[in-house]
Amino acid sequence: MAGAEFATGRLRSRVVGKLSQAIAEGDGISIIVEVQDSPGARAAASQGADGLAAGVGIHAVRASSQLPLLALGSLFDASGVHADAIAIRPDLPLWEEAHAHDLECVVRVSSPEAIAYALDRLDPQVFLLAADPDSDEDPLAIVLELLHDVPAGKLAIAELHDASAADVAELERSGMDAVLVVTDDVAALVGSETPDV
């Protein structure tokens, strides 16, 4: 969707980002690894991560890798390190400000209502599906349930920090496009093949 335009009250995205391209063009489910420093970034890249995410340590992470970078912190930090995307809540002013900095917006949602609101007001290309931190339910079950509310043609990332290889396989079978994990063993999630770095 090129250019900003209003249609039935929705602000259409102006930024088609490196992160969404990497997810959409990859074979199977993409693995995005949250890291905090240069060694973590290099290790994740060497083990086959498709992208990185960072809040703490984002400057060191960006300096260490050219993989697509999802900022989990402030807009100031994200634009300062030239992150490719930023995770935001469904908020129109923040959406517009992020796009003004040429950041792709990944809209973080924890309920069907939040998905509906984001679709109506923002029409994002990428959703980050996450369990409410106060929920006692299984996070895997929650993100799979939320996936049902994401329309075809949109990208869905499951935020499942402790995902196992079996969880990743189930997410892939269910049609999830990517998973955001925190792990030192990316290779266990992506299989035995690792790309040239």
Helices and strands as residue ranges (DSSP letters): E 6-7, E 10-11, H 18-25, E 30-34, H 38-46, E 51-54, H 58-64, E 69-71, H 75-80, E 85-88, H 92-100, E 104-109, H 112-121, E 126-129, H 139-147, E 155-159, H 165-174, E 178-181, H 186-190
